[in-house]
Amino acid sequence: MEKIIDLRSDTVTTPTPKMLKCMMEAEVGDDVFGTDPSVNKLEEMAAGLFDKEAALFCPSGTMTNQIAVFLQAPPLSEIIIEESNHIYQYEVGGVAFNSRASVKTVNGDQGKLTQDQIMNAINPDDIHKPKTTLVCLENTTNRGGGATYSLEELEAISEICKRENLKLHLDGARLFNALAETAIPTAKIGGLFDTISICLSKGLGAPVGSLLLGDEGTIRKARQVRKVMGGGMRQAGFLAAAGIYALEHNRERLADDHLLAESLRELLKQQSYIKEVFNGQTNIVLFDLSKNYSPKNFLNFLNQHGILAVQFGPQRIRFVTHLGLDSSVLEPLAQVLPLFTSL
Ligand SMILES: *Cc1c(COP(=O)(O)O)cnc(C)c1O
């Protein structure tokens, strides 16, 4: 049987034999007691990388984001976020459910906010208004199609947040993808944000896990919030070992995923039934089918040829590259894509 080309997400990767070996050999303990050496090592490693004081290992990026919001946006407050970002779109309204905070969405460019948009979205000091306390950014953007922030943009945003006394959180589920393109040092990023979420289970290829980074006090409180959310895990070192392996071995290769994504964009641009292929810098490829072509039919057609992808809007399809794919997928795709004709 032909090999499946799975472009649905970078979360579909399964541990490689080398990663599995590290997991099997992990030294473990009870992490709720704080005595799992592998989890402690991963947390120290991640915090050190970004020059933050501390880190907390959690089951998912949703949990690290939600803990960050909970700690920095109390009831009667408001967060500012770009409307396509994950925290607003894909976390089940958790800002309302967990934090009882309000959300001000801003329509940005490719999932990104500017300093001016943030300035304009801050509420005045008025008893009718929730108090603006937190700004959340996403880098690289997902629904925004793999756009990244430049260092200058991030510095400008960080500066106004400090000036306006707002906390700044980064949803960095794919932060390493962004950094592979913009070459901003991790320690520099750490200095610009109060809290950062990074995911191990996306492009880095670990099976499970996300880390929340911040100062000692914030992470101490975060540990308690993780517990109330049911995220305290016992011998989590087996998972942390995969994370350590991922941080050590799978960061540099992300640039390969980006090259493959760019080749896919070029290939897609040649298809007559595709109206627009969006520019992106990382491993997220978004494109719109022309009006008369049904995304369902397109996905079924791909499926019949062993190619998996997802719908991402009324006419929009998403392809994501990851470590389970390489340039050998280009040839079969170049053969299959032009065959789609059904209206
Ligand atoms: C995947 C993702 C998350 C976290 O998702 P989980 O599935 O909860 O780990 C957060 N933000 C962005 C931008 C993501 O793509």
The ligand as an SDF file (V2000), in Angstrom:
LIG
                    3D

 15 15  0  0  0  0  0  0  0  0999 V2000
   -1.9380   23.3950   19.3070 C   0  0  0  0  0  0  0  0  0  0  0  0
   -1.9570   24.7790   19.8080 C   0  0  0  0  0  0  0  0  0  0  0  0
   -2.1160   25.0550   21.1660 C   0  0  0  0  0  0  0  0  0  0  0  0
   -2.2890   24.0020   22.2400 C   0  0  0  0  0  0  0  0  0  0  0  0
   -3.0370   22.9340   21.8910 O   0  0  0  0  0  0  0  0  0  0  0  0
   -3.1640   21.5900   22.7550 P   0  0  0  0  0  0  0  0  0  0  0  0
   -3.7630   20.6790   21.7660 O   0  0  0  0  0  0  0  0  0  0  0  0
   -4.0310   21.9150   23.8890 O   0  0  0  0  0  0  0  0  0  0  0  0
   -1.7960   21.1840   23.1890 O   0  0  0  0  0  0  0  0  0  0  0  0
   -2.0760   26.3750   21.5660 C   0  0  0  0  0  0  0  0  0  0  0  0
   -1.8850   27.3580   20.6680 N   0  0  0  0  0  0  0  0  0  0  0  0
   -1.7030   27.1320   19.3620 C   0  0  0  0  0  0  0  0  0  0  0  0
   -1.4410   28.2670   18.4430 C   0  0  0  0  0  0  0  0  0  0  0  0
   -1.7470   25.8350   18.8840 C   0  0  0  0  0  0  0  0  0  0  0  0
   -1.5860   25.6130   17.5730 O   0  0  0  0  0  0  0  0  0  0  0  0
  1  2  1  0
  2  3  1  0
  2 14  2  0
  3  4  1  0
  3 10  2  0
  4  5  1  0
  5  6  1  0
  6  7  2  0
  6  8  1  0
  6  9  1  0
 10 11  1  0
 11 12  2  0
 12 13  1  0
 12 14  1  0
 14 15  1  0
M  END
$$$$
